[in-house]
Amino acid sequence: MQVIDWDLAVATGTRLVRPGPQVSREEARQAVVELRRLSREAEGHVRDFTKIEADAPPQPATIVDRPGWIKANADGFRVVLEPLTDRMANRRNPPPAIVTAVGSRITGVEVGAVLAFLASRVLGQYELFLPPDPSGEAPTGRLTLVAPNIVHAERELGVNTRDFRLWVCLHEETHRVQFTGVPWLREYVRSQMTEFLLASDLDLPTLFERLRQAADAVADAVRGGDSSLLDAIQSDEQKVILDRLTAVMTLVEGHGDFVMDAVGPAVVPTVAEIRGKFHHRREGGSRLDRTLRRLLGIDLKMKQYAEGSAFVRAVVDAAGMDGFNKVWTSPETLPTQAEFADPAAWIARVVHPPNELSSRAAAN
């Protein structure tokens, strides 16, 4: 059973996405070459600073244009949604084929439109979920940089191109180091996403109610409200799972922002200017752009950057990098939502747990 027509999603996204900035063939070639080189340079800076080691050898960054990003993410979404698709296909009373065919095309167009919106904004990402490689030789994840968006952003901001490109690479390479250097992290995120999907209510009355709530969320957002599609479509069980996912993504995004800014002054001379201008750009945009960001949860991600970065900075200041790196021990050492606002509580629980303090006292 095909819930989403992925070929149509890619075709729709590719048709709707805005063209990138005007560059000559030589400018495009130079940008690709420099981004690949800077991604390798950034990896060394990130590993030295974070003290996270990985067994996997470093892989060159994949440089794509906007249609390439759409295709890659459609492939990734297909992998993520596979457990839900399998479950729907194995139901005792599947919907008629005509309903499935029409529904998959409708959702294909909708997903394509979302991908087109995002494809002109994403600078880079570490792709956790790739189609399986029959040879078993391909890496499990891939660092992708969207060259047209990086060029567009550096022109719009009027910043030093080399410095901006390295600054972006520092953030994205931090994610690669996290997911290749922490053995359990990728599987934990995957399992939580699968659990979230399988907690969906799939009966038709509940599905129609979810769609009604989604329509209400769109209307509220257009009027300037705070509704998001994520809030509208969740069951109670999904909200609990999403809290766990939000916590781990707040950590990895905040850690990426912290590393980017901590390493930056030593290797990116204009980092203060870039940070200031980029922060202003994140908060800007037209009313339609801000509405779509809120609906798709992008504003939530911006909040994660700030909360996560503040948490990492506070812990590193108080316990050092070795103390902070205890966060990567297991899922149980991840900070809770409450601990993001109270880093001292996380330090007391993980870095200096009560049994450790008791042992020290007994030894003295």
VOSE-326178 format. One record per atom (N, C-alpha, C): x, y, z. Coordinates in steps of 0.2 Angstrom, whole numbers, padded with zeros to 4 digits, always signed. Layout:
N
XYZ ...
***
This chain:
364
+0004-0006+0000 +0000+0000+0000 +0004+0006+0000 +0003+0011-0004 +0007+0017-0005 +0002+0023-0002 +0004+0025+0004 +0001+0031+0007 +0002+0037+0004 +0008+0038+0002 +0011+0044-0002 +0014+0042-0008 +0012+0046-0014 +0014+0045-0020 +0021+0049-0020 +0027+0045-0019 +0033+0049-0018 +0035+0051-0025 +0034+0048-0030 +0036+0051-0037 +0033+0057-0038 +0026+0058-0036 +0023+0064-0037 +0025+0069-0033 +0027+0067-0026 +0029+0072-0022 +0036+0075-0024 +0040+0071-0027 +0046+0074-0030 +0045+0078-0036 +0041+0076-0040 +0039+0080-0046 +0036+0087-0044 +0031+0086-0039 +0028+0093-0037 +0033+0097-0034 +0037+0095-0029 +0042+0099-0026 +0047+0102-0031 +0049+0098-0036 +0054+0101-0041 +0051+0106-0045 +0044+0105-0047 +0041+0110-0051 +0039+0117-0047 +0038+0116-0040 +0036+0122-0036 +0042+0126-0033 +0048+0123-0032 +0053+0126-0029 +0056+0132-0033 +0058+0137-0029 +0060+0143-0033 +0067+0142-0035 +0069+0145-0041 +0076+0144-0043 +0081+0147-0038 +0087+0144-0038 +0092+0147-0034 +0095+0153-0037 +0100+0156-0034 +0103+0162-0036 +0107+0161-0043 +0108+0167-0046 +0111+0166-0053 +0119+0166-0052 +0122+0161-0054 +0129+0160-0053 +0131+0157-0060 +0138+0159-0062 +0141+0156-0067 +0143+0148-0066 +0144+0145-0071 +0146+0138-0071 +0153+0137-0066 +0157+0142-0067 +0163+0142-0063 +0162+0144-0056 +0158+0149-0055 +0156+0150-0048 +0153+0144-0044 +0149+0141-0048 +0145+0135-0045 +0151+0129-0043 +0155+0128-0048 +0160+0123-0047 +0165+0125-0041 +0167+0131-0041 +0171+0134-0035 +0167+0133-0028 +0161+0134-0028 +0157+0134-0022 +0157+0126-0020 +0156+0122-0024 +0156+0115-0023 +0162+0112-0020 +0168+0114-0023 +0174+0112-0021 +0176+0115-0014 +0174+0121-0013 +0176+0124-0007 +0172+0121-0001 +0165+0120-0002 +0161+0117+0003 +0164+0110+0005 +0166+0106+0000 +0168+0100+0002 +0175+0100+0006 +0179+0105+0004 +0185+0106+0008 +0184+0108+0015 +0180+0113+0015 +0178+0116+0022 +0175+0111+0026 +0171+0106+0024 +0167+0101+0028 +0172+0097+0031 +0178+0095+0027 +0183+0091+0030 +0187+0095+0035 +0188+0101+0034 +0192+0105+0039 +0187+0106+0045 +0181+0107+0044 +0176+0108+0050 +0176+0102+0054 +0177+0096+0051 +0176+0090+0055 +0182+0089+0060 +0188+0091+0058 +0194+0091+0062 +0193+0096+0068 +0190+0102+0067 +0189+0106+0072 +0184+0104+0077 +0179+0101+0075 +0173+0098+0079 +0176+0093+0083 +0179+0088+0080 +0181+0082+0084 +0186+0084+0090 +0191+0089+0088 +0196+0091+0093 +0192+0095+0099 +0187+0099+0097 +0184+0102+0102 +0179+0098+0107 +0175+0094+0103 +0170+0090+0107 +0173+0084+0111 +0179+0082+0108 +0182+0075+0111 +0177+0069+0110 +0173+0069+0105 +0169+0064+0103 +0173+0060+0097 +0175+0054+0098 +0178+0050+0093 +0173+0045+0090 +0174+0044+0083 +0170+0039+0080 +0174+0034+0076 +0172+0028+0076 +0175+0022+0072 +0175+0023+0065 +0169+0026+0062 +0168+0027+0055 +0172+0032+0052 +0175+0030+0046 +0180+0035+0043 +0176+0041+0040 +0179+0047+0040 +0175+0053+0038 +0173+0052+0030 +0167+0054+0029 +0165+0054+0022 +0164+0061+0019 +0166+0062+0013 +0165+0069+0010 +0158+0071+0010 +0157+0077+0011 +0150+0080+0011 +0147+0079+0004 +0140+0078+0004 +0137+0078-0003 +0134+0085-0004 +0136+0088-0010 +0133+0094-0011 +0128+0094-0016 +0122+0097-0015 +0116+0096-0019 +0113+0103-0021 +0109+0103-0026 +0105+0109-0027 +0098+0108-0024 +0093+0112-0025 +0087+0112-0022 +0083+0106-0024 +0082+0104-0031 +0079+0098-0032 +0082+0092-0030 +0089+0092-0029 +0093+0086-0026 +0091+0085-0019 +0090+0091-0015 +0088+0090-0008 +0081+0087-0008 +0076+0089-0012 +0070+0087-0012 +0070+0079-0013 +0073+0077-0018 +0074+0070-0019 +0077+0066-0013 +0082+0069-0010 +0085+0065-0005 +0080+0065+0001 +0077+0070+0002 +0072+0070+0008 +0066+0066+0007 +0064+0065+0001 +0058+0061-0001 +0060+0054+0001 +0067+0052-0001 +0069+0045+0000 +0070+0044+0008 +0072+0049+0011 +0072+0048+0019 +0066+0048+0022 +0061+0052+0020 +0054+0051+0022 +0051+0044+0021 +0052+0042+0015 +0050+0035+0013 +0052+0030+0018 +0059+0030+0020 +0061+0025+0025 +0058+0026+0032 +0057+0032+0034 +0055+0034+0041 +0047+0031+0041 +0044+0032+0036 +0036+0030+0036 +0035+0023+0034 +0040+0019+0033 +0039+0012+0031 +0036+0008+0036 +0037+0009+0043 +0033+0005+0048 +0026+0006+0048 +0024+0013+0047 +0017+0015+0046 +0014+0012+0040 +0017+0012+0034 +0015+0010+0028 +0013+0002+0029 +0018-0001+0031 +0017-0009+0032 +0012-0010+0037 +0011-0006+0042 +0005-0008+0047 -0002-0007+0043 -0002-0002+0039 -0008+0000+0036 -0010-0006+0030 -0004-0008+0027 -0005-0013+0022 -0008-0020+0025 -0006-0021+0031 -0007-0027+0034 -0014-0027+0038 -0018-0022+0038 -0024-0022+0041 -0029-0027+0038 -0034-0029+0042 -0038-0034+0040 -0043-0031+0035 -0045-0025+0036 -0050-0022+0031 -0047-0016+0028 -0042-0017+0023 -0039-0011+0020 -0044-0007+0016 -0043+0000+0015 -0047+0004+0011 -0047+0001+0004 -0053+0003+0000 -0053+0001-0007 -0047+0004-0011 -0045+0000-0016 -0039+0002-0020 -0040+0009-0023 -0046+0011-0025 -0047+0018-0028 -0046+0023-0023 -0048+0022-0017 -0047+0027-0011 -0040+0028-0010 -0036+0022-0009 -0029+0022-0008 -0025+0026-0014 -0027+0025-0020 -0024+0028-0026 -0025+0036-0026 -0031+0038-0025 -0033+0045-0024 -0029+0048-0018 -0030+0045-0013 -0027+0048-0007 -0019+0049-0007 -0016+0044-0010 -0009+0044-0011 -0006+0050-0015 -0011+0051-0020 -0009+0057-0025 -0010+0063-0021 -0015+0064-0018 -0017+0070-0014 -0011+0072-0009 -0009+0066-0005 -0004+0068+0000 +0003+0069-0004 +0004+0066-0010 +0010+0067-0013 +0011+0074-0015 +0005+0077-0018 +0005+0084-0019 +0007+0088-0013 +0004+0087-0008 +0004+0091-0001 +0012+0090+0001 +0014+0084+0001 +0021+0083+0003 +0026+0087-0001 +0025+0086-0008 +0029+0090-0013 +0029+0097-0011 +0023+0100-0010 +0023+0108-0008 +0027+0109-0002 +0027+0105+0003 +0030+0107+0009 +0038+0106+0008 +0040+0101+0004 +0047+0100+0002 +0050+0106-0002 +0045+0109-0007 +0047+0115-0011 +0048+0121-0006 +0044+0122-0001 +0045+0127+0004 +0052+0127+0007 +0053+0121+0010 +0059+0120+0014 +0065+0120+0010 +0065+0117+0004 +0071+0116+0000 +0075+0123-0002 +0071+0129-0001 +0074+0135-0003 +0077+0138+0004 +0076+0135+0010 +0078+0137+0016 +0084+0133+0020 +0084+0127+0018 +0089+0123+0022 +0096+0124+0019 +0101+0125+0024 +0108+0126+0022 +0111+0119+0021 +0110+0115+0026 +0113+0109+0026 +0109+0104+0031 +0111+0098+0031 +0108+0093+0036 +0112+0087+0036 +0112+0083+0042 +0115+0076+0042 +0109+0072+0041 +0108+0068+0036 +0103+0064+0034 +0104+0057+0038 +0099+0056+0043 +0100+0050+0047 +0097+0044+0043 +0092+0045+0039 +0088+0039+0036 +0089+0039+0028 +0093+0034+0026 +0094+0033+0019 +0091+0027+0017 +0090+0026+0010 +0087+0020+0008 +0093+0014+0009 +0091+0008+0011 +0096+0003+0012 +0101+0002+0006 +0107+0001+0007 +0112-0001+0002 +0113-0008+0001 +0111-0011-0005 +0111-0018-0006 +0118-0021-0005 +0123-0017-0006 +0130-0019-0005 +0132-0019+0002 +0129-0015+0006 +0131-0014+0013 +0137-0010+0014 +0139-0007+0009 +0146-0003+0010 +0144+0004+0011 +0139+0007+0009 +0137+0014+0010 +0137+0016+0018 +0138+0022+0019 +0137+0024+0026 +0130+0024+0028 +0129+0024+0035 +0122+0024+0037 +0119+0031+0037 +0123+0036+0037 +0120+0043+0036 +0124+0047+0031 +0122+0053+0030 +0125+0057+0025 +0125+0064+0026 +0131+0068+0026 +0131+0075+0027 +0129+0078+0020 +0124+0082+0020 +0122+0086+0014 +0122+0093+0015 +0125+0097+0010 +0125+0104+0010 +0121+0106+0004 +0117+0111+0004 +0113+0114-0001 +0116+0120-0004 +0121+0119-0009 +0125+0125-0011 +0121+0131-0013 +0116+0131-0017 +0112+0137-0019 +0110+0141-0013 +0107+0138-0008 +0105+0141-0002 +0110+0144+0002 +0116+0141+0002 +0122+0144+0006 +0124+0150+0002 +0125+0150-0004 +0127+0156-0008 +0121+0161-0008 +0115+0159-0008 +0110+0165-0007 +0110+0168-0001 +0111+0164+0005 +0111+0167+0012 +0118+0172+0012 +0123+0170+0010 +0129+0174+0011 +0129+0180+0007 +0126+0180+0001 +0125+0186-0003 +0120+0191+0001 +0114+0188+0003 +0109+0192+0006 +0112+0195+0013 +0116+0191+0016 +0119+0194+0023 +0125+0199+0021 +0128+0198+0016 +0134+0202+0014 +0139+0200+0019 +0141+0194+0019 +0146+0192+0024 +0152+0189+0020 +0158+0188+0023 +0163+0184+0020 +0161+0177+0018 +0162+0175+0012 +0160+0169+0009 +0163+0163+0013 +0170+0163+0013 +0174+0158+0016 +0172+0157+0023 +0171+0162+0027 +0169+0162+0034 +0162+0159+0035 +0158+0161+0031 +0151+0159+0032 +0150+0152+0030 +0154+0149+0025 +0153+0142+0023 +0156+0138+0028 +0162+0140+0031 +0165+0136+0036 +0160+0136+0043 +0157+0142+0044 +0153+0142+0050 +0147+0137+0049 +0144+0137+0043 +0139+0132+0042 +0141+0125+0043 +0147+0124+0040 +0150+0117+0040 +0151+0115+0047 +0153+0119+0052 +0154+0118+0059 +0148+0115+0062 +0142+0118+0061 +0136+0116+0064 +0134+0109+0061 +0134+0108+0054 +0132+0102+0051 +0137+0096+0053 +0143+0098+0053 +0148+0092+0055 +0147+0090+0062 +0145+0095+0066 +0144+0093+0073 +0139+0087+0073 +0133+0088+0069 +0128+0082+0069 +0131+0076+0067 +0136+0076+0062 +0139+0070+0059 +0143+0067+0065 +0147+0071+0068 +0151+0068+0074 +0146+0065+0079 +0141+0068+0081 +0136+0066+0086 +0134+0059+0084 +0131+0058+0078 +0128+0052+0076 +0132+0047+0074 +0139+0048+0072 +0143+0043+0071 +0148+0041+0077 +0148+0046+0082 +0152+0045+0088 +0149+0042+0094 +0142+0043+0094 +0138+0040+0099 +0134+0034+0097 +0136+0028+0098 +0133+0022+0095 +0126+0021+0095 +0123+0023+0101 +0116+0022+0102 +0111+0027+0099 +0114+0033+0097 +0110+0039+0096 +0105+0038+0090 +0108+0036+0085 +0104+0035+0079 +0098+0031+0080 +0100+0025+0082 +0094+0020+0083 +0089+0022+0088 +0091+0026+0093 +0086+0029+0098 +0081+0034+0095 +0084+0038+0090 +0080+0043+0087 +0075+0039+0082 +0078+0034+0079 +0074+0030+0074 +0068+0026+0078 +0070+0023+0083 +0065+0020+0087 +0059+0024+0090 +0061+0030+0092 +0056+0035+0094 +0052+0037+0089 +0054+0038+0083 +0050+0041+0077 +0046+0035+0075 +0048+0029+0075 +0044+0023+0073 +0038+0022+0078 +0040+0023+0085 +0035+0023+0090 +0030+0028+0089 +0032+0034+0087 +0027+0040+0086 +0022+0038+0081 +0025+0036+0075 +0021+0034+0070 +0016+0029+0071 +0018+0023+0074 +0014+0018+0076 +0008+0019+0081 +0009+0025+0085 +0004+0027+0090 -0001+0031+0086 -0001+0031+0080 -0006+0035+0076 -0013+0031+0077 -0018+0035+0077 -0025+0032+0077 -0027+0032+0069 -0028+0026+0067 -0029+0025+0060 -0036+0024+0058 -0041+0023+0062 -0048+0022+0060 -0051+0029+0057 -0055+0028+0052 -0058+0034+0048 -0061+0039+0052 -0065+0038+0057 -0068+0044+0061 -0062+0048+0064 -0057+0044+0067 -0052+0048+0071 -0048+0052+0065 -0047+0049+0060 -0043+0052+0054 -0046+0058+0052 -0053+0058+0051 -0057+0064+0049 -0056+0070+0054 -0057+0067+0061 -0056+0072+0066 -0049+0076+0066 -0044+0072+0065 -0037+0075+0065 -0037+0080+0059 -0040+0078+0053 -0040+0083+0047 -0043+0089+0049 -0049+0088+0052 -0053+0094+0054 -0049+0099+0059 -0045+0096+0064 -0041+0099+0068 -0035+0103+0065 -0032+0099+0060 -0027+0102+0056 -0029+0108+0052 -0036+0108+0049 -0038+0114+0045 -0039+0119+0050 -0042+0118+0056 -0042+0123+0061 -0036+0126+0063 -0030+0122+0063 -0024+0125+0065 -0021+0130+0059 -0023+0128+0053 -0021+0132+0047 -0024+0139+0048 -0031+0138+0049 -0035+0145+0050 -0032+0149+0055 -0031+0146+0061 -0028+0150+0067 -0021+0153+0065 -0017+0149+0062 -0010+0152+0061 -0011+0158+0056 -0015+0157+0051 -0016+0163+0046 -0019+0169+0050 -0023+0168+0055 -0025+0174+0059 -0020+0177+0063 -0014+0173+0064 -0009+0176+0068 -0008+0172+0075 -0012+0166+0075 -0012+0162+0081 -0005+0158+0082 -0005+0154+0087 +0001+0150+0088 +0000+0143+0087 -0005+0141+0083 -0007+0134+0081 -0001+0131+0077 +0000+0124+0077 +0004+0121+0073 +0001+0114+0071 +0003+0112+0065 +0000+0106+0063 +0002+0100+0067 +0008+0100+0070 +0010+0095+0075 +0006+0094+0081 +0004+0100+0083 -0001+0100+0089 -0008+0097+0087 -0010+0098+0081 -0017+0096+0079 -0017+0089+0078 -0012+0086+0075 -0013+0079+0073 -0010+0074+0078 -0008+0076+0084 -0006+0071+0089 -0011+0068+0093 -0010+0061+0094 -0014+0058+0100 -0011+0059+0106 -0014+0058+0112 -0011+0059+0119 -0004+0055+0119 -0005+0048+0117 +0001+0044+0117 +0007+0047+0113 +0005+0050+0107 +0011+0053+0103 +0014+0059+0106 +0010+0063+0110 +0012+0069+0113 +0018+0067+0118 +0017+0061+0122 +0022+0059+0127 +0029+0057+0123 +0028+0053+0117 +0034+0052+0113 +0037+0058+0110 +0033+0062+0108 +0036+0068+0105 +0040+0072+0110 +0038+0072+0116 +0042+0076+0121 +0049+0073+0122 +0049+0066+0121 +0056+0063+0121 +0060+0065+0115 +0057+0065+0109 +0060+0067+0103 +0062+0074+0103 +0058+0078+0106 +0060+0085+0106 +0066+0086+0111 +0066+0082+0116 +0072+0083+0121 +0078+0081+0118 +0078+0076+0114 +0085+0074+0111 +0087+0078+0105 +0082+0081+0101 +0083+0085+0096 +0085+0092+0098 +0083+0094+0104 +0085+0101+0107 +0092+0100+0109 +0094+0094+0112 +0101+0093+0114 +0106+0093+0108 +0104+0089+0102 +0109+0089+0097 +0109+0096+0093 +0103+0099+0092 +0103+0106+0089 +0107+0111+0093 +0105+0111+0099 +0109+0116+0104 +0116+0115+0104 +0118+0108+0104 +0125+0106+0104 +0129+0109+0098 +0125+0108+0092 +0128+0110+0086 +0129+0118+0086 +0124+0122+0089 +0125+0129+0089 +0130+0131+0094 +0131+0127+0099 +0136+0129+0104 +0143+0128+0101 +0144+0122+0098 +0150+0121+0095 +0152+0126+0089 +0147+0127+0085 +0148+0132+0080 +0151+0139+0082 +0148+0141+0088 +0150+0148+0090 +0156+0147+0095 +0157+0141+0098 +0163+0141+0102 +0170+0140+0098 +0169+0136+0093 +0175+0135+0088 +0176+0141+0084 +0170+0144+0082 +0171+0150+0077 +0176+0155+0078 +0177+0158+0084 +0181+0164+0085 +0188+0162+0083 +0190+0155+0084 +0197+0153+0082 +0198+0152+0075 +0193+0150+0071 +0194+0149+0064 +0190+0153+0059 +0185+0156+0062 +0181+0161+0058 +0181+0168+0060 +0186+0172+0057 +0187+0178+0060 +0181+0183+0061 +0176+0182+0056 +0170+0187+0056 +0164+0183+0059 +0165+0179+0064 +0160+0175+0067 +0154+0179+0070 +0157+0184+0074 +0152+0189+0078 +0147+0192+0073 +0150+0195+0067 +0146+0198+0062 +0141+0193+0059 +0143+0187+0057 +0139+0182+0054 +0133+0180+0059 +0135+0179+0065 +0130+0177+0070 +0124+0182+0071 +0126+0188+0071 +0122+0194+0072 +0117+0194+0066 +0120+0194+0060 +0116+0195+0054 +0111+0189+0053 +0114+0183+0054 +0110+0177+0053 +0104+0176+0058 +0105+0178+0064 +0100+0178+0069 +0094+0183+0067 +0096+0189+0065 +0091+0193+0062 +0087+0190+0056 +0091+0187+0052 +0088+0184+0046 +0083+0178+0048 +0085+0174+0053 +0080+0169+0056 +0074+0172+0058 +0074+0178+0061 +0067+0180+0064 +0063+0184+0058 +0066+0185+0052 +0063+0189+0047 +0058+0185+0043 +0057+0188+0037 +0052+0185+0032 +0045+0188+0032 +0042+0187+0027 +0035+0189+0026 +0030+0186+0031 +0024+0189+0031 +0019+0186+0035 +0018+0179+0033 +0017+0177+0027 +0016+0171+0024 +0022+0166+0026 +0028+0168+0026 +0033+0164+0027 +0033+0163+0035 +0032+0168+0039 +0031+0166+0046 +0026+0161+0048 +0020+0162+0044 +0014+0158+0046 +0016+0150+0044 +0019+0149+0038 +0022+0143+0036 +0027+0140+0041 +0031+0144+0043 +0036+0141+0048 +0033+0139+0054 +0028+0143+0057 +0025+0141+0063 +0021+0134+0062 +0017+0134+0056 +0013+0128+0055 +0018+0122+0054 +0023+0122+0051 +0028+0117+0050 +0032+0115+0056 +0032+0119+0061 +0036+0118+0067 +0043+0121+0067 +0045+0125+0062 +0051+0127+0061 +0053+0132+0066 +0048+0136+0069 +0049+0141+0074 +0051+0137+0080 +0048+0131+0081 +0050+0126+0087 +0057+0125+0087 +0060+0123+0080 +0067+0122+0080 +0071+0127+0082 +0069+0134+0080 +0073+0139+0082 +0074+0140+0089 +0068+0138+0093 +0068+0138+0100 +0073+0133+0103 +0073+0127+0099 +0077+0122+0102 +0085+0124+0101 +0086+0128+0096 +0093+0130+0096 +0095+0134+0102 +0091+0139+0104 +0092+0143+0109 +0092+0139+0116 +0087+0135+0117 +0087+0132+0124 +0093+0127+0124 +0094+0123+0119 +0099+0118+0119 +0106+0121+0120 +0107+0126+0116 +0114+0130+0117 +0115+0132+0124 +0110+0135+0127 +0111+0138+0133 +0112+0133+0138 +0109+0127+0138 +0110+0121+0142 +0117+0119+0141 +0119+0118+0135 +0126+0115+0134 +0131+0120+0137 +0130+0126+0136 +0135+0131+0138 +0136+0131+0146 +0130+0131+0149 +0130+0131+0156 +0133+0125+0159 +0132+0119+0156 +0135+0113+0159 +0143+0113+0157 +0145+0115+0151 +0152+0115+0150 +0155+0120+0155 +0152+0125+0156 +0155+0130+0161 +0156+0128+0168 +0151+0124+0170 +0151+0121+0177 +0155+0114+0177 +0155+0110+0172 +0158+0103+0173 +0163+0102+0168 +0164+0106+0163 +0169+0105+0158 +0167+0100+0152 +0170+0100+0147 +0168+0096+0141 +0167+0088+0143 +0172+0086+0147 +0171+0079+0149 +0165+0078+0153 +0163+0082+0158 +0157+0082+0162 +0151+0082+0157 +0151+0087+0152 +0145+0087+0148 +0145+0081+0144 +0150+0078+0141 +0150+0072+0137 +0147+0066+0140 +0146+0066+0147 +0142+0061+0150 +0135+0060+0147 +0133+0066+0144 +0126+0066+0141 +0125+0061+0136 +0131+0058+0133 +0130+0054+0127 +0131+0046+0130 +0131+0045+0137 +0132+0038+0139 +0126+0034+0137 +0120+0036+0138 +0114+0032+0136 +0108+0036+0136 +0102+0033+0133 +0096+0037+0133 +0094+0040+0140 +0096+0036+0145 +0094+0038+0152 +0098+0045+0154 +0104+0046+0151 +0107+0052+0153 +0106+0058+0149 +0101+0058+0145 +0098+0064+0141 +0095+0068+0146 +0095+0075+0145 +0092+0079+0149 +0084+0079+0148 +0080+0080+0153 +0073+0080+0152 +0071+0087+0150 +0065+0088+0149 +0063+0095+0147 +0064+0100+0153 +0063+0098+0159 +0064+0102+0165 +0071+0104+0166 +0075+0099+0164 +0083+0100+0165 +0086+0105+0160 +0083+0106+0155 +0085+0111+0150 +0085+0118+0153 +0080+0119+0157 +0079+0125+0161 +0083+0125+0167 +0085+0119+0169 +0089+0119+0176 +0095+0114+0175 +0100+0117+0171 +0106+0113+0170 +0109+0110+0176 +0109+0114+0182 +0112+0111+0188 +0108+0105+0190 +0102+0104+0189 +0098+0098+0191 +0101+0092+0187 +0102+0093+0180 +0105+0088+0176 +0112+0086+0179 +0116+0091+0180 +0123+0090+0183 +0123+0085+0189 +0118+0087+0194 +0117+0083+0200 +0115+0076+0199 +0111+0075+0194 +0109+0068+0192 +0114+0064+0188 +0117+0067+0184 +0122+0063+0179 +0129+0064+0180 +0131+0070+0181 +0139+0071+0182 +0141+0069+0189 +0137+0071+0194 +0138+0070+0201 +0132+0067+0204 +0131+0061+0203 +0125+0057+0205 +0125+0056+0213 +0120+0056+0217 +0120+0055+0224 +0125+0049+0226 +0125+0043+0223 +0129+0038+0225 +0136+0039+0224 +0138+0043+0219 +0145+0045+0218 +0147+0050+0224 +0143+0054+0226 +0145+0059+0231 +0145+0055+0238 +0141+0050+0239 +0141+0046+0245 +0148+0042+0245 +0150+0040+0240 +0156+0036+0239 +0162+0040+0241 +0162+0047+0238 +0167+0051+0240 +0168+0053+0247 +0162+0054+0250 +0162+0056+0257 +0164+0050+0261 +0163+0044+0260 +0165+0038+0263 +0173+0037+0263 +0175+0039+0257 +0182+0038+0256 +0186+0043+0260 +0183+0049+0261 +0187+0054+0265 +0186+0053+0272 
***
